Amino acid sequence: MHHQSDTTDLAQFWEQHYAARDQVWSGRANAVLAETAAGLPPGRALDLGCGEGGDAVHLAAAGWHVTAVDVSATALARTRARAEAAGVAGSVTTERHDLSEYVPEGPFDLVSAQFLQTPIEFPRPLALRRAAEALALGGLLLVVDHGSAPSWSEGQGHHLDFLSPAALFASLDLDADRFEPARLDAPERESTGPNGERGTIVDTVVAVRRVH
Ligand SMILES: C[S@@+](CC[C@H](N)C(=O)[O-])C[C@H]1O[C@@H](n2cnc3c(N)ncnc32)[C@H](O)[C@@H]1O
């Protein structure tokens, strides 16, 4: 179910989501992000919808300077606490924005949007296009979406639409003269459910390089 909404509703939805539990996500970096960053020289990174900071702290520990953005103040507080605990607070800056309204200007060498998927609808392609504009020349935009429901959740009903990597790339509507696809694929990985269920899940991966 998708609701069209404003920043207040969006922030409220995600605040409630985070407030419901002390920790919502695993705290580990997302697999594709970790793998991608491992092949890049550390620089300036922008994490869009950073959640509790697993990726931001992973990047900072690897030498990146990270701007971590989320609409939820609770998520950002957890990101800062995680960065403190890891000894990288000096390399992680948190900023609270609704990405429908504002995207930090950069320049960034890596812009990452990991599962920036939400039942409260927002103009995500517009936000991702703005984020692509914030890339330094040669920089990489990495968008990873869920490409399937987890195999352990079969029959539970899901509301997400699963775009193919090519369709996701096309939806960004980037200027082909300045942005080139660097990776479009849908790898499968292991996934563990909330009650320890073992299974697999597909990631939809779109990486785009700014070439001009
Ligand atoms: C599914 S979570 C993913 C969190 C994190 N990237 C991860 O992989 O664990 C989506 C995150 O995006 C944030 N978010 C959703 N819509 C947003 C918007 N319009 N502006 C800023 N943050 C947003 C939510 O607060 C939430 O933390």
Ligand as a Chemical Component Dictionary entry (heavy atoms), coordinates in Angstrom:
data_LIG
# 
_chem_comp.id                   LIG 
_chem_comp.type                 NON-POLYMER 
_chem_comp.pdbx_formal_charge   0 
_chem_comp.three_letter_code    LIG 
# 
loop_
_chem_comp_atom.comp_id 
_chem_comp_atom.atom_id 
_chem_comp_atom.alt_atom_id 
_chem_comp_atom.type_symbol 
_chem_comp_atom.charge 
_chem_comp_atom.model_Cartn_x 
_chem_comp_atom.model_Cartn_y 
_chem_comp_atom.model_Cartn_z 
_chem_comp_atom.pdbx_ordinal 
LIG C1  C1  C 0  14.528 0.405  4.357 1  
LIG S1  S1  S 1  15.445 1.606  5.253 2  
LIG C2  C2  C 0  17.120 1.262  4.777 3  
LIG C3  C3  C 0  18.138 1.805  5.751 4  
LIG C4  C4  C 0  19.608 1.548  5.394 5  
LIG N1  N1  N 0  20.001 2.147  4.137 6  
LIG C5  C5  C 0  19.919 0.076  5.398 7  
LIG O1  O1  O 0  20.188 -0.477 4.323 8  
LIG O2  O2  O -1 19.888 -0.552 6.473 9  
LIG C6  C6  C 0  15.064 3.116  4.422 10 
LIG C7  C7  C 0  15.595 4.350  5.135 11 
LIG O3  O3  O 0  15.362 5.486  4.323 12 
LIG C8  C8  C 0  14.885 6.557  5.116 13 
LIG N2  N2  N 0  14.045 7.379  4.229 14 
LIG C9  C9  C 0  12.941 6.979  3.559 15 
LIG N3  N3  N 0  12.441 7.993  2.822 16 
LIG C10 C10 C 0  13.273 9.060  3.026 17 
LIG C11 C11 C 0  13.297 10.404 2.543 18 
LIG N4  N4  N 0  12.359 10.871 1.691 19 
LIG N5  N5  N 0  14.284 11.224 2.964 20 
LIG C12 C12 C 0  15.244 10.765 3.822 21 
LIG N6  N6  N 0  15.274 9.508  4.318 22 
LIG C13 C13 C 0  14.291 8.660  3.926 23 
LIG C14 C14 C 0  14.125 5.890  6.248 24 
LIG O4  O4  O 0  14.043 6.687  7.415 25 
LIG C15 C15 C 0  14.957 4.625  6.478 26 
LIG O5  O5  O 0  15.956 4.833  7.437 27 
# 
loop_
_chem_comp_bond.comp_id 
_chem_comp_bond.atom_id_1 
_chem_comp_bond.atom_id_2 
_chem_comp_bond.value_order 
_chem_comp_bond.pdbx_ordinal 
LIG C1  S1  SING 1  
LIG S1  C2  SING 2  
LIG S1  C6  SING 3  
LIG C2  C3  SING 4  
LIG C3  C4  SING 5  
LIG C4  N1  SING 6  
LIG C4  C5  SING 7  
LIG C5  O1  DOUB 8  
LIG C5  O2  SING 9  
LIG C6  C7  SING 10 
LIG C7  O3  SING 11 
LIG C7  C15 SING 12 
LIG O3  C8  SING 13 
LIG C8  N2  SING 14 
LIG C8  C14 SING 15 
LIG N2  C9  SING 16 
LIG N2  C13 SING 17 
LIG C9  N3  DOUB 18 
LIG N3  C10 SING 19 
LIG C10 C11 SING 20 
LIG C10 C13 DOUB 21 
LIG C11 N4  SING 22 
LIG C11 N5  DOUB 23 
LIG N5  C12 SING 24 
LIG C12 N6  DOUB 25 
LIG N6  C13 SING 26 
LIG C14 O4  SING 27 
LIG C14 C15 SING 28 
LIG C15 O5  SING 29 
# 
